[in-house]
């Protein structure tokens, strides 16, 4: 029976390994150590239709499993219900939701739209999407939930208010010219308008102005984004607010970290690789070389490590060099990425990889390398927003790859929100773009979950400090501390052409070394090469797939600390002890208690306030006023309830 067969009754060995690791070796109900013969249990019972996948699984001791009650998940994910509640509480014409890619913004929006129609608050639901493919996707998903939305094709003047439909779906570009007037006329009836990835309204000034004129009559405008942005004075985005620093104000946010904790999104491991690059640049001067018969001028040679602090132009030159297919760095990265993909495909047979390339000629070079590595040439797709016929070919290639089982696809800037390939699990970041917006869009391609699988996605990146910082910010949930450097404007201009070479570049790459593993970043924690190697060896010893090696690192660290404490010659006095500062310990405890409460709330299908009320009834103080000792007791109680 196949792995994805929903009738499968028992968890396989890989799934049991994941459940054991996720539980840290303790029963997720009573908190005792899991004995031999522990049970892999269904949260929603198998008899009630619960699937046999790790998202619906937990590790229990036999005693707790035999007395476990049953509970059924809510129709909406918990964050979606909270967002609906926040929308009603705000009671404003404009409402902006920022939710990490893959969290379910579309379903949340359609559920809210159905409610407003049912309540008689609106009579129409219209959606504005950033691309043709998303226009069709919105109409399809609306049909799945019982809403009939008509996808209006360019040039169609009758589809905006078509009889027999609940509303329509158009693109931002369609609202230029007559489309905007047709939309405005359709909104003479009370309407709810959904603006998907609303930051696209700032792609140029005319888009924003046309959008404002077209949908201003709507009763409510729900703005959606997965990538918060900062103000662009040349292309203002309507229907959103900004703070004094120019950062967009979000009315409801659902962070990546919370989505992972809720099982809504995959974890992603960032694997950073260092390396040495050598190049020449005549624009930065010449040098004089001694010769037997006089002097000969030559180009100055530059050498740099990727992980070093460099000037921006040196970062660009170093990346240009290591990204060359003919030098050692990039072929080695692709080989290692393909090895990771092979490991993941042992668990998820159709798992796929994506290479983000800087230029089209580089993408073709990477396709050549991958063909040598795998024996199969991957498709190369190029984004062209101007309607070039190659763009339609790229869309067809993406759709074919999404439905197929091929290993790799190579893209040039093709990371827009319309590229939805849930089976993507390994990525290679070979772009020079270092802006947070672009980087987060790339990350969003790998975090989408599917039933019956639980894997960590992996993104291989050059160990450039700026990219490393973005990885840390994502893992540490610092979305509201985005700092976009002044160079973003220059980079945005460079990003304007996906196939051209841009300005003349007189630099000459000379060589790039083999890449060296620098570190992995997972859940905000940095894992060294030595720790990862030890975890991989331990995984092999335990019979656990190497795919889950990074998850073992925290457990190995804890075991090492316990062993060190057990062999200590004597217990130091209180004055001699090196302890975690109390304020730090309290912060960590509060975070853990919050995560546990959220998981219990999600499992039970009840709001978080109910968990707080249960804690009060159990004799615990309010969490906001609890001492460190009281937080420890709350933690133990929550561990006992977790099921």
CORTA-V951029 format. One record per residue. N is the residue number from 1. PSI is psi in whole degrees, 0 to 359 (none if undefined). Layout:
# CORTA-V951029
n=N psi=PSI
n=N psi=PSI
This chain:
# CORTA-V951029
n=1 psi=137
n=2 psi=159
n=3 psi=327
n=4 psi=6
n=5 psi=118
n=6 psi=348
n=7 psi=354
n=8 psi=134
n=9 psi=322
n=10 psi=149
n=11 psi=138
n=12 psi=180
n=13 psi=321
n=14 psi=318
n=15 psi=321
n=16 psi=324
n=17 psi=318
n=18 psi=316
n=19 psi=319
n=20 psi=315
n=21 psi=318
n=22 psi=329
n=23 psi=358
n=24 psi=29
n=25 psi=13
n=26 psi=155
n=27 psi=130
n=28 psi=5
n=29 psi=305
n=30 psi=344
n=31 psi=359
n=32 psi=158
n=33 psi=140
n=34 psi=126
n=35 psi=173
n=36 psi=138
n=37 psi=18
n=38 psi=159
n=39 psi=133
n=40 psi=111
n=41 psi=149
n=42 psi=127
n=43 psi=304
n=44 psi=119
n=45 psi=146
n=46 psi=322
n=47 psi=339
n=48 psi=13
n=49 psi=4
n=50 psi=132
n=51 psi=155
n=52 psi=80
n=53 psi=161
n=54 psi=337
n=55 psi=341
n=56 psi=25
n=57 psi=160
n=58 psi=155
n=59 psi=120
n=60 psi=151
n=61 psi=157
n=62 psi=322
n=63 psi=312
n=64 psi=325
n=65 psi=323
n=66 psi=334
n=67 psi=10
n=68 psi=139
n=69 psi=178
n=70 psi=150
n=71 psi=150
n=72 psi=141
n=73 psi=156
n=74 psi=161
n=75 psi=316
n=76 psi=149
n=77 psi=156
n=78 psi=320
n=79 psi=325
n=80 psi=319
n=81 psi=320
n=82 psi=322
n=83 psi=321
n=84 psi=315
n=85 psi=320
n=86 psi=325
n=87 psi=313
n=88 psi=322
n=89 psi=324
n=90 psi=319
n=91 psi=50
n=92 psi=158
n=93 psi=328
n=94 psi=133
n=95 psi=124
n=96 psi=124
n=97 psi=126
n=98 psi=114
n=99 psi=138
n=100 psi=144
n=101 psi=137
n=102 psi=358
n=103 psi=337
n=104 psi=40
n=105 psi=322
n=106 psi=312
n=107 psi=322
n=108 psi=314
n=109 psi=317
n=110 psi=324
n=111 psi=315
n=112 psi=320
n=113 psi=317
n=114 psi=320
n=115 psi=314
n=116 psi=324
n=117 psi=316
n=118 psi=322
n=119 psi=351
n=120 psi=12
n=121 psi=327
n=122 psi=164
n=123 psi=346
n=124 psi=153
n=125 psi=116
n=126 psi=140
n=127 psi=137
n=128 psi=121
n=129 psi=160
n=130 psi=349
n=131 psi=164
n=132 psi=318
n=133 psi=322
n=134 psi=331
n=135 psi=314
n=136 psi=320
n=137 psi=318
n=138 psi=316
n=139 psi=321
n=140 psi=313
n=141 psi=328
n=142 psi=319
n=143 psi=325
n=144 psi=332
n=145 psi=8
n=146 psi=17
n=147 psi=133
n=148 psi=102
n=149 psi=131
n=150 psi=121
n=151 psi=107
n=152 psi=122
n=153 psi=153
n=154 psi=134
n=155 psi=347
n=156 psi=117
n=157 psi=355
n=158 psi=347
n=159 psi=345
n=160 psi=331
n=161 psi=45
n=162 psi=134
n=163 psi=147
n=164 psi=1
n=165 psi=153
n=166 psi=346
n=167 psi=200
n=168 psi=168
n=169 psi=128
n=170 psi=173
n=171 psi=162
n=172 psi=321
n=173 psi=328
n=174 psi=339
n=175 psi=354
n=176 psi=140
n=177 psi=224
n=178 psi=334
n=179 psi=322
n=180 psi=319
n=181 psi=322
n=182 psi=321
n=183 psi=315
n=184 psi=320
n=185 psi=324
n=186 psi=337
n=187 psi=14
n=188 psi=334
n=189 psi=146
n=190 psi=128
n=191 psi=151
n=192 psi=121
n=193 psi=129
n=194 psi=122
n=195 psi=97
n=196 psi=133
n=197 psi=62
n=198 psi=341
n=199 psi=343
n=200 psi=342
n=201 psi=347
n=202 psi=8
n=203 psi=327
n=204 psi=161
n=205 psi=322
n=206 psi=327
n=207 psi=315
n=208 psi=317
n=209 psi=318
n=210 psi=321
n=211 psi=315
n=212 psi=314
n=213 psi=324
n=214 psi=319
n=215 psi=7
n=216 psi=326
n=217 psi=352
n=218 psi=149
n=219 psi=314
n=220 psi=143
n=221 psi=116
n=222 psi=114
n=223 psi=134
n=224 psi=144
n=225 psi=152
n=226 psi=358
n=227 psi=94
n=228 psi=149
n=229 psi=177
n=230 psi=162
n=231 psi=137
n=232 psi=110
n=233 psi=337
n=234 psi=337
n=235 psi=74
n=236 psi=144
n=237 psi=122
n=238 psi=160
n=239 psi=14
n=240 psi=158
n=241 psi=155
n=242 psi=151
n=243 psi=184
n=244 psi=341
n=245 psi=2
n=246 psi=8
n=247 psi=137
n=248 psi=142
n=249 psi=121
n=250 psi=134
n=251 psi=328
n=252 psi=130
n=253 psi=139
n=254 psi=106
n=255 psi=159
n=256 psi=315
n=257 psi=318
n=258 psi=323
n=259 psi=322
n=260 psi=315
n=261 psi=326
n=262 psi=355
n=263 psi=14
n=264 psi=326
n=265 psi=157
n=266 psi=154
n=267 psi=153
n=268 psi=132
n=269 psi=130
n=270 psi=116
n=271 psi=112
n=272 psi=136
n=273 psi=130
n=274 psi=178
n=275 psi=164
n=276 psi=136
n=277 psi=142
n=278 psi=135
n=279 psi=166
n=280 psi=156
n=281 psi=94
n=282 psi=338
n=283 psi=347
n=284 psi=23
n=285 psi=169
n=286 psi=163
n=287 psi=163
n=288 psi=127
n=289 psi=131
n=290 psi=138
n=291 psi=163
n=292 psi=321
n=293 psi=45
n=294 psi=207
n=295 psi=148
n=296 psi=128
n=297 psi=139
n=298 psi=166
n=299 psi=144
n=300 psi=133
n=301 psi=134
n=302 psi=142
n=303 psi=137
n=304 psi=150
n=305 psi=141
n=306 psi=323
n=307 psi=357
n=308 psi=158
n=309 psi=116
n=310 psi=161
n=311 psi=155
n=312 psi=320
n=313 psi=330
n=314 psi=324
n=315 psi=314
n=316 psi=316
n=317 psi=319
n=318 psi=318
n=319 psi=319
n=320 psi=322
n=321 psi=309
n=322 psi=336
n=323 psi=351
n=324 psi=127
n=325 psi=336
n=326 psi=348
n=327 psi=170
n=328 psi=331
n=329 psi=306
n=330 psi=316
n=331 psi=322
n=332 psi=320
n=333 psi=315
n=334 psi=323
n=335 psi=315
n=336 psi=321
n=337 psi=320
n=338 psi=326
n=339 psi=318
n=340 psi=318
n=341 psi=322
n=342 psi=318
n=343 psi=313
n=344 psi=325
n=345 psi=347
n=346 psi=331
n=347 psi=319
n=348 psi=95
n=349 psi=334
n=350 psi=15
n=351 psi=145
n=352 psi=166
n=353 psi=152
n=354 psi=130
n=355 psi=123
n=356 psi=111
n=357 psi=156
n=358 psi=319
n=359 psi=161
n=360 psi=319
n=361 psi=328
n=362 psi=319
n=363 psi=319
n=364 psi=323
n=365 psi=320
n=366 psi=323
n=367 psi=322
n=368 psi=315
n=369 psi=316
n=370 psi=328
n=371 psi=321
n=372 psi=323
n=373 psi=316
n=374 psi=342
n=375 psi=357
n=376 psi=133
n=377 psi=125
n=378 psi=156
n=379 psi=148
n=380 psi=122
n=381 psi=142
n=382 psi=132
n=383 psi=131
n=384 psi=99
n=385 psi=353
n=386 psi=5
n=387 psi=18
n=388 psi=141
n=389 psi=331
n=390 psi=333
n=391 psi=320
n=392 psi=323
n=393 psi=319
n=394 psi=319
n=395 psi=318
n=396 psi=321
n=397 psi=318
n=398 psi=316
n=399 psi=319
n=400 psi=318
n=401 psi=321
n=402 psi=320
n=403 psi=346
n=404 psi=199
n=405 psi=14
n=406 psi=156
n=407 psi=312
n=408 psi=151
n=409 psi=141
n=410 psi=133
n=411 psi=146
n=412 psi=104
n=413 psi=6
n=414 psi=71
n=415 psi=23
n=416 psi=168
n=417 psi=341
n=418 psi=346
n=419 psi=95
n=420 psi=96
n=421 psi=88
n=422 psi=339
n=423 psi=357
n=424 psi=129
n=425 psi=341
n=426 psi=133
n=427 psi=150
n=428 psi=118
n=429 psi=101
n=430 psi=43
n=431 psi=151
n=432 psi=349
n=433 psi=128
n=434 psi=11
n=435 psi=145
n=436 psi=321
n=437 psi=310
n=438 psi=315
n=439 psi=317
n=440 psi=327
n=441 psi=320
n=442 psi=312
n=443 psi=322
n=444 psi=341
n=445 psi=345
n=446 psi=0
n=447 psi=0
n=448 psi=136
n=449 psi=160
n=450 psi=157
n=451 psi=153
n=452 psi=29
n=453 psi=146
n=454 psi=97
n=455 psi=157
n=456 psi=125
n=457 psi=159
n=458 psi=134
n=459 psi=118
n=460 psi=125
n=461 psi=153
n=462 psi=145
n=463 psi=46
n=464 psi=131
n=465 psi=320
n=466 psi=316
n=467 psi=323
n=468 psi=320
n=469 psi=320
n=470 psi=321
n=471 psi=317
n=472 psi=318
n=473 psi=318
n=474 psi=314
n=475 psi=332
n=476 psi=7
n=477 psi=50
n=478 psi=46
n=479 psi=332
n=480 psi=7
n=481 psi=30
n=482 psi=128
n=483 psi=108
n=484 psi=120
n=485 psi=165
n=486 psi=339
n=487 psi=355
n=488 psi=321
n=489 psi=316
n=490 psi=319
n=491 psi=322
n=492 psi=321
n=493 psi=321
n=494 psi=329
n=495 psi=348
n=496 psi=325
n=497 psi=128
n=498 psi=345
n=499 psi=338
n=500 psi=172
n=501 psi=354
n=502 psi=215
n=503 psi=155
n=504 psi=135
n=505 psi=115
n=506 psi=0
n=507 psi=148
n=508 psi=108
n=509 psi=137
n=510 psi=314
n=511 psi=159
n=512 psi=134
n=513 psi=172
n=514 psi=144
n=515 psi=148
n=516 psi=131
n=517 psi=126
n=518 psi=304
n=519 psi=163
n=520 psi=146
n=521 psi=120
n=522 psi=122
n=523 psi=39
n=524 psi=1
n=525 psi=137
n=526 psi=127
n=527 psi=124
n=528 psi=166
n=529 psi=321
n=530 psi=317
n=531 psi=319
n=532 psi=320
n=533 psi=318
n=534 psi=321
n=535 psi=322
n=536 psi=321
n=537 psi=319
n=538 psi=320
n=539 psi=317
n=540 psi=321
n=541 psi=321
n=542 psi=354
n=543 psi=22
n=544 psi=137
n=545 psi=143
n=546 psi=341
n=547 psi=327
n=548 psi=15
n=549 psi=317
n=550 psi=329
n=551 psi=337
n=552 psi=340
n=553 psi=311
n=554 psi=322
n=555 psi=320
n=556 psi=323
n=557 psi=316
n=558 psi=319
n=559 psi=321
n=560 psi=320
n=561 psi=320
n=562 psi=319
n=563 psi=320
n=564 psi=320
n=565 psi=323
n=566 psi=329
n=567 psi=2
n=568 psi=138
n=569 psi=325
n=570 psi=156
n=571 psi=124
n=572 psi=157
n=573 psi=167
n=574 psi=323
n=575 psi=334
n=576 psi=344
n=577 psi=138
n=578 psi=106
n=579 psi=163
n=580 psi=132
n=581 psi=144
n=582 psi=321
n=583 psi=326
n=584 psi=318
n=585 psi=319
n=586 psi=319
n=587 psi=315
n=588 psi=319
n=589 psi=317
n=590 psi=320
n=591 psi=318
n=592 psi=318
n=593 psi=319
n=594 psi=316
n=595 psi=318
n=596 psi=316
n=597 psi=321
n=598 psi=319
n=599 psi=318
n=600 psi=317
n=601 psi=316
n=602 psi=317
n=603 psi=319
n=604 psi=343
n=605 psi=36
n=606 psi=161
n=607 psi=154
n=608 psi=330
n=609 psi=331
n=610 psi=324
n=611 psi=319
n=612 psi=319
n=613 psi=320
n=614 psi=322
n=615 psi=319
n=616 psi=318
n=617 psi=333
n=618 psi=1
n=619 psi=7
n=620 psi=151
n=621 psi=173
n=622 psi=138
n=623 psi=326
n=624 psi=338
n=625 psi=3
n=626 psi=143
n=627 psi=175
n=628 psi=316
n=629 psi=319
n=630 psi=325
n=631 psi=323
n=632 psi=317
n=633 psi=320
n=634 psi=319
n=635 psi=314
n=636 psi=320
n=637 psi=315
n=638 psi=321
n=639 psi=324
n=640 psi=328
n=641 psi=336
n=642 psi=123
n=643 psi=none
